[in-house]
């Protein structure tokens, strides 16, 4: 287990930037969600999440991001993701949520999260 760290980097009016390092595995997903919620509550409804230091993200980590993104939308904001490593980016592409988090479409990514037919 590599652990997980969420570090608040910057706080501008209504926006928070955080850096995430380690692995967002099953054990860390709930903590990850709560830390992002705290950043929204204390900094405003716009959150930029730097995932460049994340080696692995379980689907529960993605679910945590989606939950926090919905809370941000309800408050008039958004959640954006930056710098995901290829294996993490693949999770976003395969589930069809890349654009929701401000990530441009990857070449060869399935449309709307649909896997290609075998």
Backbone as XML, in Angstrom:
<?xml version="1.0"?>
<chain id="A" units="angstrom">
  <residue number="1" name="UNK">
    <atom name="N" x="0.844" y="-1.181" z="0.000"/>
    <atom name="CA" x="0.000" y="0.000" z="0.000"/>
    <atom name="C" x="0.889" y="1.244" z="0.000"/>
  </residue>
  <residue number="2" name="UNK">
    <atom name="N" x="0.574" y="2.181" z="-0.853"/>
    <atom name="CA" x="1.370" y="3.387" z="-1.001"/>
    <atom name="C" x="0.779" y="4.576" z="-0.264"/>
  </residue>
  <residue number="3" name="UNK">
    <atom name="N" x="-0.443" y="4.502" z="0.161"/>
    <atom name="CA" x="-1.055" y="5.621" z="0.843"/>
    <atom name="C" x="-1.559" y="6.688" z="-0.113"/>
  </residue>
  <residue number="4" name="UNK">
    <atom name="N" x="-2.202" y="7.652" z="0.452"/>
    <atom name="CA" x="-2.791" y="8.735" z="-0.315"/>
    <atom name="C" x="-2.587" y="10.037" z="0.433"/>
  </residue>
  <residue number="5" name="UNK">
    <atom name="N" x="-2.244" y="11.081" z="-0.305"/>
    <atom name="CA" x="-2.116" y="12.414" z="0.293"/>
    <atom name="C" x="-2.834" y="13.415" z="-0.599"/>
  </residue>
  <residue number="6" name="UNK">
    <atom name="N" x="-3.648" y="14.247" z="0.010"/>
    <atom name="CA" x="-4.330" y="15.335" z="-0.688"/>
    <atom name="C" x="-3.830" y="16.624" z="-0.051"/>
  </residue>
  <residue number="7" name="UNK">
    <atom name="N" x="-3.150" y="17.443" z="-0.861"/>
    <atom name="CA" x="-2.537" y="18.667" z="-0.365"/>
    <atom name="C" x="-3.154" y="19.876" z="-1.036"/>
  </residue>
  <residue number="8" name="UNK">
    <atom name="N" x="-3.645" y="20.777" z="-0.245"/>
    <atom name="CA" x="-4.200" y="22.026" z="-0.774"/>
    <atom name="C" x="-3.046" y="22.917" z="-1.216"/>
  </residue>
  <residue number="9" name="UNK">
    <atom name="N" x="-3.061" y="23.310" z="-2.505"/>
    <atom name="CA" x="-1.973" y="24.102" z="-3.059"/>
    <atom name="C" x="-2.295" y="25.582" z="-3.112"/>
  </residue>
  <residue number="10" name="UNK">
    <atom name="N" x="-3.482" y="25.902" z="-3.528"/>
    <atom name="CA" x="-3.802" y="27.291" z="-3.807"/>
    <atom name="C" x="-5.269" y="27.536" z="-3.513"/>
  </residue>
  <residue number="11" name="UNK">
    <atom name="N" x="-5.550" y="28.726" z="-3.045"/>
    <atom name="CA" x="-6.931" y="29.105" z="-2.789"/>
    <atom name="C" x="-7.136" y="30.511" z="-3.344"/>
  </residue>
  <residue number="12" name="UNK">
    <atom name="N" x="-7.854" y="30.575" z="-4.433"/>
    <atom name="CA" x="-8.262" y="31.860" z="-4.999"/>
    <atom name="C" x="-9.733" y="32.046" z="-4.644"/>
  </residue>
  <residue number="13" name="UNK">
    <atom name="N" x="-10.254" y="33.205" z="-4.873"/>
    <atom name="CA" x="-11.664" y="33.467" z="-4.557"/>
    <atom name="C" x="-12.559" y="32.447" z="-5.259"/>
  </residue>
  <residue number="14" name="UNK">
    <atom name="N" x="-13.202" y="31.576" z="-4.479"/>
    <atom name="CA" x="-14.145" y="30.616" z="-5.019"/>
    <atom name="C" x="-13.530" y="29.407" z="-5.683"/>
  </residue>
  <residue number="15" name="UNK">
    <atom name="N" x="-12.186" y="29.265" z="-5.632"/>
    <atom name="CA" x="-11.532" y="28.141" z="-6.302"/>
    <atom name="C" x="-10.395" y="27.608" z="-5.441"/>
  </residue>
  <residue number="16" name="UNK">
    <atom name="N" x="-10.271" y="26.286" z="-5.420"/>
    <atom name="CA" x="-9.203" y="25.628" z="-4.681"/>
    <atom name="C" x="-8.480" y="24.679" z="-5.635"/>
  </residue>
  <residue number="17" name="UNK">
    <atom name="N" x="-7.159" y="24.653" z="-5.545"/>
    <atom name="CA" x="-6.372" y="23.677" z="-6.287"/>
    <atom name="C" x="-5.741" y="22.731" z="-5.277"/>
  </residue>
  <residue number="18" name="UNK">
    <atom name="N" x="-5.844" y="21.435" z="-5.555"/>
    <atom name="CA" x="-5.253" y="20.429" z="-4.684"/>
    <atom name="C" x="-4.402" y="19.477" z="-5.509"/>
  </residue>
  <residue number="19" name="UNK">
    <atom name="N" x="-3.348" y="18.965" z="-4.881"/>
    <atom name="CA" x="-2.506" y="17.945" z="-5.495"/>
    <atom name="C" x="-2.752" y="16.632" z="-4.763"/>
  </residue>
  <residue number="20" name="UNK">
    <atom name="N" x="-2.912" y="15.576" z="-5.532"/>
    <atom name="CA" x="-3.164" y="14.260" z="-4.962"/>
    <atom name="C" x="-1.979" y="13.368" z="-5.334"/>
  </residue>
  <residue number="21" name="UNK">
    <atom name="N" x="-1.456" y="12.641" z="-4.358"/>
    <atom name="CA" x="-0.364" y="11.718" z="-4.622"/>
    <atom name="C" x="-0.671" y="10.368" z="-3.980"/>
  </residue>
  <residue number="22" name="UNK">
    <atom name="N" x="-0.116" y="9.315" z="-4.580"/>
    <atom name="CA" x="-0.296" y="7.974" z="-4.048"/>
    <atom name="C" x="-1.291" y="7.181" z="-4.860"/>
  </residue>
  <residue number="23" name="UNK">
    <atom name="N" x="-2.066" y="6.380" z="-4.159"/>
    <atom name="CA" x="-3.063" y="5.516" z="-4.796"/>
    <atom name="C" x="-4.434" y="5.768" z="-4.189"/>
  </residue>
  <residue number="24" name="UNK">
    <atom name="N" x="-5.424" y="5.895" z="-5.072"/>
    <atom name="CA" x="-6.811" y="6.024" z="-4.619"/>
    <atom name="C" x="-7.422" y="4.633" z="-4.762"/>
  </residue>
  <residue number="25" name="UNK">
    <atom name="N" x="-7.169" y="3.801" z="-3.745"/>
    <atom name="CA" x="-7.667" y="2.433" z="-3.773"/>
    <atom name="C" x="-8.972" y="2.339" z="-2.983"/>
  </residue>
  <residue number="26" name="UNK">
    <atom name="N" x="-9.460" y="1.128" z="-2.813"/>
    <atom name="CA" x="-10.732" y="0.923" z="-2.102"/>
    <atom name="C" x="-10.671" y="1.518" z="-0.698"/>
  </residue>
  <residue number="27" name="UNK">
    <atom name="N" x="-9.572" y="1.283" z="-0.007"/>
    <atom name="CA" x="-9.444" y="1.751" z="1.380"/>
    <atom name="C" x="-9.373" y="3.271" z="1.470"/>
  </residue>
  <residue number="28" name="UNK">
    <atom name="N" x="-8.849" y="3.934" z="0.442"/>
    <atom name="CA" x="-8.636" y="5.383" z="0.495"/>
    <atom name="C" x="-9.775" y="6.197" z="-0.122"/>
  </residue>
  <residue number="29" name="UNK">
    <atom name="N" x="-10.685" y="5.568" z="-0.841"/>
    <atom name="CA" x="-11.704" y="6.303" z="-1.611"/>
    <atom name="C" x="-12.589" y="7.190" z="-0.733"/>
  </residue>
  <residue number="30" name="UNK">
    <atom name="N" x="-13.046" y="6.693" z="0.391"/>
    <atom name="CA" x="-13.930" y="7.494" z="1.257"/>
    <atom name="C" x="-13.180" y="8.684" z="1.846"/>
  </residue>
  <residue number="31" name="UNK">
    <atom name="N" x="-11.945" y="8.471" z="2.255"/>
    <atom name="CA" x="-11.127" y="9.568" z="2.770"/>
    <atom name="C" x="-10.884" y="10.604" z="1.692"/>
  </residue>
  <residue number="32" name="UNK">
    <atom name="N" x="-10.590" y="10.144" z="0.483"/>
    <atom name="CA" x="-10.389" y="11.025" z="-0.667"/>
    <atom name="C" x="-11.616" y="11.904" z="-0.881"/>
  </residue>
  <residue number="33" name="UNK">
    <atom name="N" x="-12.805" y="11.293" z="-0.895"/>
    <atom name="CA" x="-14.052" y="12.041" z="-1.076"/>
    <atom name="C" x="-14.222" y="13.096" z="0.016"/>
  </residue>
  <residue number="34" name="UNK">
    <atom name="N" x="-13.987" y="12.720" z="1.253"/>
    <atom name="CA" x="-14.166" y="13.663" z="2.363"/>
    <atom name="C" x="-13.163" y="14.817" z="2.293"/>
  </residue>
  <residue number="35" name="UNK">
    <atom name="N" x="-11.937" y="14.532" z="1.899"/>
    <atom name="CA" x="-10.943" y="15.606" z="1.782"/>
    <atom name="C" x="-11.319" y="16.584" z="0.673"/>
  </residue>
  <residue number="36" name="UNK">
    <atom name="N" x="-11.838" y="16.067" z="-0.440"/>
    <atom name="CA" x="-12.278" y="16.965" z="-1.517"/>
    <atom name="C" x="-13.489" y="17.780" z="-1.079"/>
  </residue>
  <residue number="37" name="UNK">
    <atom name="N" x="-14.406" y="17.162" z="-0.351"/>
    <atom name="CA" x="-15.578" y="17.887" z="0.168"/>
    <atom name="C" x="-15.148" y="19.025" z="1.091"/>
  </residue>
  <residue number="38" name="UNK">
    <atom name="N" x="-14.150" y="18.766" z="1.935"/>
    <atom name="CA" x="-13.651" y="19.803" z="2.830"/>
    <atom name="C" x="-13.056" y="20.969" z="2.044"/>
  </residue>
  <residue number="39" name="UNK">
    <atom name="N" x="-12.346" y="20.654" z="0.962"/>
    <atom name="CA" x="-11.775" y="21.714" z="0.123"/>
    <atom name="C" x="-12.878" y="22.562" z="-0.501"/>
  </residue>
  <residue number="40" name="UNK">
    <atom name="N" x="-13.949" y="21.912" z="-0.969"/>
    <atom name="CA" x="-15.082" y="22.660" z="-1.526"/>
    <atom name="C" x="-15.726" y="23.541" z="-0.456"/>
  </residue>
  <residue number="41" name="UNK">
    <atom name="N" x="-15.926" y="22.970" z="0.710"/>
    <atom name="CA" x="-16.608" y="23.700" z="1.781"/>
    <atom name="C" x="-15.800" y="24.904" z="2.256"/>
  </residue>
  <residue number="42" name="UNK">
    <atom name="N" x="-14.492" y="24.772" z="2.276"/>
    <atom name="CA" x="-13.681" y="25.851" z="2.819"/>
    <atom name="C" x="-13.162" y="26.830" z="1.774"/>
  </residue>
  <residue number="43" name="UNK">
    <atom name="N" x="-13.203" y="26.433" z="0.494"/>
    <atom name="CA" x="-12.599" y="27.286" z="-0.515"/>
    <atom name="C" x="-13.512" y="27.798" z="-1.597"/>
  </residue>
  <residue number="44" name="UNK">
    <atom name="N" x="-14.653" y="27.193" z="-1.784"/>
    <atom name="CA" x="-15.562" y="27.628" z="-2.829"/>
    <atom name="C" x="-15.927" y="26.479" z="-3.755"/>
  </residue>
  <residue number="45" name="UNK">
    <atom name="N" x="-16.849" y="26.718" z="-4.679"/>
    <atom name="CA" x="-17.427" y="25.637" z="-5.472"/>
    <atom name="C" x="-16.618" y="25.203" z="-6.693"/>
  </residue>
  <residue number="46" name="UNK">
    <atom name="N" x="-15.434" y="25.748" z="-6.868"/>
    <atom name="CA" x="-14.602" y="25.348" z="-8.016"/>
    <atom name="C" x="-13.339" y="24.681" z="-7.500"/>
  </residue>
  <residue number="47" name="UNK">
    <atom name="N" x="-13.109" y="23.472" z="-7.993"/>
    <atom name="CA" x="-12.007" y="22.661" z="-7.491"/>
    <atom name="C" x="-11.200" y="22.114" z="-8.660"/>
  </residue>
  <residue number="48" name="UNK">
    <atom name="N" x="-9.885" y="22.341" z="-8.629"/>
    <atom name="CA" x="-8.965" y="21.780" z="-9.609"/>
    <atom name="C" x="-8.165" y="20.702" z="-8.893"/>
  </residue>
  <residue number="49" name="UNK">
    <atom name="N" x="-8.258" y="19.469" z="-9.395"/>
    <atom name="CA" x="-7.613" y="18.326" z="-8.756"/>
    <atom name="C" x="-6.467" y="17.844" z="-9.644"/>
  </residue>
  <residue number="50" name="UNK">
    <atom name="N" x="-5.238" y="18.037" z="-9.171"/>
    <atom name="CA" x="-4.046" y="17.599" z="-9.906"/>
    <atom name="C" x="-3.783" y="16.141" z="-9.555"/>
  </residue>
  <residue number="51" name="UNK">
    <atom name="N" x="-3.970" y="15.258" z="-10.540"/>
    <atom name="CA" x="-3.775" y="13.823" z="-10.324"/>
    <atom name="C" x="-2.447" y="13.327" z="-10.870"/>
  </residue>
  <residue number="52" name="UNK">
    <atom name="N" x="-1.528" y="14.216" z="-11.181"/>
    <atom name="CA" x="-0.261" y="13.783" z="-11.782"/>
    <atom name="C" x="0.563" y="12.887" z="-10.863"/>
  </residue>
  <residue number="53" name="UNK">
    <atom name="N" x="0.313" y="12.934" z="-9.572"/>
    <atom name="CA" x="1.034" y="12.085" z="-8.628"/>
    <atom name="C" x="0.292" y="10.823" z="-8.234"/>
  </residue>
  <residue number="54" name="UNK">
    <atom name="N" x="-0.807" y="10.514" z="-8.937"/>
    <atom name="CA" x="-1.616" y="9.333" z="-8.611"/>
    <atom name="C" x="-1.228" y="8.185" z="-9.537"/>
  </residue>
  <residue number="55" name="UNK">
    <atom name="N" x="-0.794" y="7.074" z="-8.931"/>
    <atom name="CA" x="-0.373" y="5.904" z="-9.709"/>
    <atom name="C" x="-1.531" y="4.977" z="-10.038"/>
  </residue>
  <residue number="56" name="UNK">
    <atom name="N" x="-2.584" y="5.008" z="-9.232"/>
    <atom name="CA" x="-3.712" y="4.094" z="-9.403"/>
    <atom name="C" x="-4.969" y="4.767" z="-8.874"/>
  </residue>
  <residue number="57" name="UNK">
    <atom name="N" x="-6.074" y="4.590" z="-9.590"/>
    <atom name="CA" x="-7.368" y="5.089" z="-9.120"/>
    <atom name="C" x="-8.409" y="4.001" z="-9.328"/>
  </residue>
  <residue number="58" name="UNK">
    <atom name="N" x="-8.943" y="3.505" z="-8.239"/>
    <atom name="CA" x="-10.019" y="2.516" z="-8.270"/>
    <atom name="C" x="-11.306" y="3.206" z="-8.727"/>
  </residue>
  <residue number="59" name="UNK">
    <atom name="N" x="-12.252" y="2.444" z="-9.196"/>
    <atom name="CA" x="-13.531" y="3.027" z="-9.617"/>
    <atom name="C" x="-14.225" y="3.758" z="-8.467"/>
  </residue>
  <residue number="60" name="UNK">
    <atom name="N" x="-13.968" y="3.365" z="-7.229"/>
    <atom name="CA" x="-14.542" y="4.088" z="-6.095"/>
    <atom name="C" x="-13.924" y="5.479" z="-5.958"/>
  </residue>
  <residue number="61" name="UNK">
    <atom name="N" x="-12.685" y="5.638" z="-6.368"/>
    <atom name="CA" x="-12.064" y="6.958" z="-6.401"/>
    <atom name="C" x="-12.723" y="7.837" z="-7.441"/>
  </residue>
  <residue number="62" name="UNK">
    <atom name="N" x="-13.030" y="7.242" z="-8.595"/>
    <atom name="CA" x="-13.751" y="7.981" z="-9.640"/>
    <atom name="C" x="-15.141" y="8.350" z="-9.141"/>
  </residue>
  <residue number="63" name="UNK">
    <atom name="N" x="-15.803" y="7.426" z="-8.457"/>
    <atom name="CA" x="-17.128" y="7.713" z="-7.898"/>
    <atom name="C" x="-17.049" y="8.871" z="-6.896"/>
  </residue>
  <residue number="64" name="UNK">
    <atom name="N" x="-15.969" y="8.921" z="-6.121"/>
    <atom name="CA" x="-15.786" y="10.029" z="-5.179"/>
    <atom name="C" x="-15.680" y="11.349" z="-5.925"/>
  </residue>
  <residue number="65" name="UNK">
    <atom name="N" x="-14.916" y="11.371" z="-7.008"/>
    <atom name="CA" x="-14.801" y="12.592" z="-7.819"/>
    <atom name="C" x="-16.150" y="12.993" z="-8.398"/>
  </residue>
  <residue number="66" name="UNK">
    <atom name="N" x="-16.909" y="12.020" z="-8.886"/>
    <atom name="CA" x="-18.225" y="12.317" z="-9.461"/>
    <atom name="C" x="-19.179" y="12.870" z="-8.403"/>
  </residue>
  <residue number="67" name="UNK">
    <atom name="N" x="-19.132" y="12.325" z="-7.202"/>
    <atom name="CA" x="-19.976" y="12.812" z="-6.101"/>
    <atom name="C" x="-19.638" y="14.258" z="-5.759"/>
  </residue>
  <residue number="68" name="UNK">
    <atom name="N" x="-18.353" y="14.542" z="-5.635"/>
    <atom name="CA" x="-17.921" y="15.900" z="-5.306"/>
    <atom name="C" x="-18.237" y="16.857" z="-6.452"/>
  </residue>
  <residue number="69" name="UNK">
    <atom name="N" x="-18.114" y="16.382" z="-7.697"/>
    <atom name="CA" x="-18.452" y="17.225" z="-8.851"/>
    <atom name="C" x="-19.934" y="17.594" z="-8.834"/>
  </residue>
  <residue number="70" name="UNK">
    <atom name="N" x="-20.784" y="16.667" z="-8.459"/>
    <atom name="CA" x="-22.221" y="16.963" z="-8.370"/>
    <atom name="C" x="-22.488" y="17.995" z="-7.270"/>
  </residue>
  <residue number="71" name="UNK">
    <atom name="N" x="-21.818" y="17.871" z="-6.156"/>
    <atom name="CA" x="-21.976" y="18.845" z="-5.080"/>
    <atom name="C" x="-21.492" y="20.221" z="-5.525"/>
  </residue>
  <residue number="72" name="UNK">
    <atom name="N" x="-20.397" y="20.253" z="-6.264"/>
    <atom name="CA" x="-19.879" y="21.532" z="-6.773"/>
    <atom name="C" x="-20.879" y="22.152" z="-7.751"/>
  </residue>
  <residue number="73" name="UNK">
    <atom name="N" x="-21.457" y="21.347" z="-8.644"/>
    <atom name="CA" x="-22.457" y="21.858" z="-9.595"/>
    <atom name="C" x="-23.656" y="22.439" z="-8.871"/>
  </residue>
  <residue number="74" name="UNK">
    <atom name="N" x="-24.113" y="21.757" z="-7.831"/>
    <atom name="CA" x="-25.258" y="22.244" z="-7.065"/>
    <atom name="C" x="-24.956" y="23.587" z="-6.400"/>
  </residue>
  <residue number="75" name="UNK">
    <atom name="N" x="-23.683" y="23.851" z="-6.160"/>
    <atom name="CA" x="-23.274" y="25.119" z="-5.552"/>
    <atom name="C" x="-22.868" y="26.149" z="-6.603"/>
  </residue>
  <residue number="76" name="UNK">
    <atom name="N" x="-23.088" y="25.815" z="-7.890"/>
    <atom name="CA" x="-22.762" y="26.743" z="-8.962"/>
    <atom name="C" x="-21.327" y="26.667" z="-9.453"/>
  </residue>
  <residue number="77" name="UNK">
    <atom name="N" x="-20.644" y="25.586" z="-9.150"/>
    <atom name="CA" x="-19.239" y="25.450" z="-9.538"/>
    <atom name="C" x="-18.967" y="24.232" z="-10.386"/>
  </residue>
  <residue number="78" name="UNK">
    <atom name="N" x="-17.763" y="23.707" z="-10.263"/>
    <atom name="CA" x="-17.312" y="22.571" z="-11.053"/>
    <atom name="C" x="-16.088" y="21.938" z="-10.415"/>
  </residue>
  <residue number="79" name="UNK">
    <atom name="N" x="-15.748" y="20.736" z="-10.906"/>
    <atom name="CA" x="-14.503" y="20.063" z="-10.547"/>
    <atom name="C" x="-13.781" y="19.763" z="-11.851"/>
  </residue>
  <residue number="80" name="UNK">
    <atom name="N" x="-12.509" y="20.146" z="-11.920"/>
    <atom name="CA" x="-11.660" y="19.860" z="-13.078"/>
    <atom name="C" x="-10.493" y="19.004" z="-12.607"/>
  </residue>
  <residue number="81" name="UNK">
    <atom name="N" x="-10.021" y="18.139" z="-13.503"/>
    <atom name="CA" x="-8.896" y="17.266" z="-13.219"/>
    <atom name="C" x="-7.759" y="17.641" z="-14.149"/>
  </residue>
  <residue number="82" name="UNK">
    <atom name="N" x="-6.536" y="17.630" z="-13.621"/>
    <atom name="CA" x="-5.372" y="17.901" z="-14.458"/>
    <atom name="C" x="-4.325" y="16.815" z="-14.267"/>
  </residue>
  <residue number="83" name="UNK">
    <atom name="N" x="-3.550" y="16.576" z="-15.311"/>
    <atom name="CA" x="-2.372" y="15.734" z="-15.267"/>
    <atom name="C" x="-2.499" y="14.268" z="-14.943"/>
  </residue>
  <residue number="84" name="UNK">
    <atom name="N" x="-3.610" y="13.599" z="-15.256"/>
    <atom name="CA" x="-3.680" y="12.186" z="-14.890"/>
    <atom name="C" x="-2.654" y="11.354" z="-15.665"/>
  </residue>
  <residue number="85" name="UNK">
    <atom name="N" x="-2.015" y="10.423" z="-14.974"/>
    <atom name="CA" x="-1.104" y="9.492" z="-15.626"/>
    <atom name="C" x="-1.909" y="8.583" z="-16.554"/>
  </residue>
  <residue number="86" name="UNK">
    <atom name="N" x="-1.264" y="7.949" z="-17.537"/>
    <atom name="CA" x="-2.000" y="7.162" z="-18.547"/>
    <atom name="C" x="-2.975" y="6.134" z="-17.979"/>
  </residue>
  <residue number="87" name="UNK">
    <atom name="N" x="-2.585" y="5.395" z="-16.948"/>
    <atom name="CA" x="-3.479" y="4.368" z="-16.416"/>
    <atom name="C" x="-4.697" y="4.988" z="-15.718"/>
  </residue>
  <residue number="88" name="UNK">
    <atom name="N" x="-4.521" y="6.161" z="-15.140"/>
    <atom name="CA" x="-5.654" y="6.853" z="-14.511"/>
    <atom name="C" x="-6.517" y="7.488" z="-15.591"/>
  </residue>
  <residue number="89" name="UNK">
    <atom name="N" x="-5.884" y="8.081" z="-16.591"/>
    <atom name="CA" x="-6.623" y="8.693" z="-17.706"/>
    <atom name="C" x="-7.488" y="7.656" z="-18.416"/>
  </residue>
  <residue number="90" name="UNK">
    <atom name="N" x="-6.978" y="6.448" z="-18.543"/>
    <atom name="CA" x="-7.739" y="5.381" z="-19.198"/>
    <atom name="C" x="-9.062" y="5.120" z="-18.471"/>
  </residue>
  <residue number="91" name="UNK">
    <atom name="N" x="-9.054" y="5.177" z="-17.146"/>
    <atom name="CA" x="-10.289" y="5.007" z="-16.371"/>
    <atom name="C" x="-11.305" y="6.081" z="-16.734"/>
  </residue>
  <residue number="92" name="UNK">
    <atom name="N" x="-10.848" y="7.325" z="-16.852"/>
    <atom name="CA" x="-11.732" y="8.424" z="-17.231"/>
    <atom name="C" x="-12.293" y="8.213" z="-18.640"/>
  </residue>
  <residue number="93" name="UNK">
    <atom name="N" x="-11.418" y="7.799" z="-19.560"/>
    <atom name="CA" x="-11.840" y="7.597" z="-20.944"/>
    <atom name="C" x="-12.823" y="6.433" z="-21.075"/>
  </residue>
  <residue number="94" name="UNK">
    <atom name="N" x="-12.502" y="5.311" z="-20.439"/>
    <atom name="CA" x="-13.356" y="4.122" z="-20.562"/>
    <atom name="C" x="-14.737" y="4.318" z="-19.946"/>
  </residue>
  <residue number="95" name="UNK">
    <atom name="N" x="-14.816" y="5.168" z="-18.948"/>
    <atom name="CA" x="-16.110" y="5.420" z="-18.307"/>
    <atom name="C" x="-16.843" y="6.611" z="-18.918"/>
  </residue>
  <residue number="96" name="UNK">
    <atom name="N" x="-16.193" y="7.295" z="-19.857"/>
    <atom name="CA" x="-16.848" y="8.387" z="-20.571"/>
    <atom name="C" x="-17.012" y="9.676" z="-19.788"/>
  </residue>
  <residue number="97" name="UNK">
    <atom name="N" x="-16.167" y="9.911" z="-18.780"/>
    <atom name="CA" x="-16.321" y="11.114" z="-17.964"/>
    <atom name="C" x="-15.198" y="12.133" z="-18.162"/>
  </residue>
  <residue number="98" name="UNK">
    <atom name="N" x="-14.298" y="11.882" z="-19.092"/>
    <atom name="CA" x="-13.155" y="12.785" z="-19.298"/>
    <atom name="C" x="-13.590" y="14.226" z="-19.508"/>
  </residue>
  <residue number="99" name="UNK">
    <atom name="N" x="-14.512" y="14.441" z="-20.416"/>
    <atom name="CA" x="-14.951" y="15.804" z="-20.728"/>
    <atom name="C" x="-15.638" y="16.474" z="-19.538"/>
  </residue>
  <residue number="100" name="UNK">
    <atom name="N" x="-16.332" y="15.693" z="-18.723"/>
    <atom name="CA" x="-16.995" y="16.254" z="-17.545"/>
    <atom name="C" x="-15.984" y="16.894" z="-16.595"/>
  </residue>
  <residue number="101" name="UNK">
    <atom name="N" x="-14.762" y="16.366" z="-16.587"/>
    <atom name="CA" x="-13.718" y="16.885" z="-15.714"/>
    <atom name="C" x="-12.740" y="17.794" z="-16.451"/>
  </residue>
  <residue number="102" name="UNK">
    <atom name="N" x="-13.122" y="18.246" z="-17.646"/>
    <atom name="CA" x="-12.313" y="19.196" z="-18.382"/>
    <atom name="C" x="-11.126" y="18.603" z="-19.106"/>
  </residue>
  <residue number="103" name="UNK">
    <atom name="N" x="-11.121" y="17.295" z="-19.282"/>
    <atom name="CA" x="-10.038" y="16.643" z="-20.006"/>
    <atom name="C" x="-10.417" y="16.514" z="-21.479"/>
  </residue>
  <residue number="104" name="UNK">
    <atom name="N" x="-9.546" y="16.921" z="-22.396"/>
    <atom name="CA" x="-9.857" y="16.760" z="-23.809"/>
    <atom name="C" x="-9.946" y="15.279" z="-24.173"/>
  </residue>
  <residue number="105" name="UNK">
    <atom name="N" x="-10.686" y="14.979" z="-25.193"/>
    <atom name="CA" x="-10.845" y="13.588" z="-25.630"/>
    <atom name="C" x="-9.496" y="13.007" z="-26.029"/>
  </residue>
  <residue number="106" name="UNK">
    <atom name="N" x="-9.242" y="11.780" z="-25.607"/>
    <atom name="CA" x="-8.014" y="11.085" z="-25.985"/>
    <atom name="C" x="-8.213" y="10.398" z="-27.324"/>
  </residue>
  <residue number="107" name="UNK">
    <atom name="N" x="-7.180" y="10.352" z="-28.151"/>
    <atom name="CA" x="-7.288" y="9.604" z="-29.406"/>
    <atom name="C" x="-7.609" y="8.143" z="-29.111"/>
  </residue>
  <residue number="108" name="UNK">
    <atom name="N" x="-8.588" y="7.605" z="-29.792"/>
    <atom name="CA" x="-8.954" y="6.203" z="-29.632"/>
    <atom name="C" x="-9.830" y="5.901" z="-28.436"/>
  </residue>
  <residue number="109" name="UNK">
    <atom name="N" x="-10.237" y="6.923" z="-27.688"/>
    <atom name="CA" x="-11.100" y="6.680" z="-26.531"/>
    <atom name="C" x="-12.492" y="6.302" z="-27.010"/>
  </residue>
  <residue number="110" name="UNK">
    <atom name="N" x="-13.140" y="5.326" z="-26.359"/>
    <atom name="CA" x="-14.489" y="4.955" z="-26.749"/>
    <atom name="C" x="-15.461" y="6.105" z="-26.523"/>
  </residue>
  <residue number="111" name="UNK">
    <atom name="N" x="-16.420" y="6.229" z="-27.400"/>
    <atom name="CA" x="-17.439" y="7.280" z="-27.272"/>
    <atom name="C" x="-18.367" y="6.940" z="-26.108"/>
  </residue>
  <residue number="112" name="UNK">
    <atom name="N" x="-18.654" y="7.932" z="-25.273"/>
    <atom name="CA" x="-19.594" y="7.845" z="-24.152"/>
    <atom name="C" x="-19.387" y="6.617" z="-23.283"/>
  </residue>
  <residue number="113" name="UNK">
    <atom name="N" x="-18.132" y="6.217" z="-23.103"/>
    <atom name="CA" x="-17.837" y="5.150" z="-22.167"/>
    <atom name="C" x="-18.154" y="3.752" z="-22.652"/>
  </residue>
  <residue number="114" name="UNK">
    <atom name="N" x="-18.462" y="3.592" z="-23.923"/>
    <atom name="CA" x="-18.780" y="2.276" z="-24.438"/>
    <atom name="C" x="-17.509" y="1.595" z="-24.922"/>
  </residue>
  <residue number="115" name="UNK">
    <atom name="N" x="-17.282" y="0.402" z="-24.425"/>
    <atom name="CA" x="-16.112" y="-0.354" z="-24.859"/>
    <atom name="C" x="-16.327" y="-0.859" z="-26.284"/>
  </residue>
  <residue number="116" name="UNK">
    <atom name="N" x="-15.263" y="-0.929" z="-27.088"/>
    <atom name="CA" x="-15.409" y="-1.444" z="-28.436"/>
    <atom name="C" x="-15.842" y="-2.900" z="-28.417"/>
  </residue>
  <residue number="117" name="UNK">
    <atom name="N" x="-16.603" y="-3.288" z="-29.407"/>
    <atom name="CA" x="-17.071" y="-4.676" z="-29.519"/>
    <atom name="C" x="-15.898" y="-5.602" z="-29.788"/>
  </residue>
  <residue number="118" name="UNK">
    <atom name="N" x="-15.935" y="-6.762" z="-29.173"/>
    <atom name="CA" x="-14.828" y="-7.720" z="-29.369"/>
    <atom name="C" x="-15.061" y="-8.580" z="-30.578"/>
  </residue>
</chain>
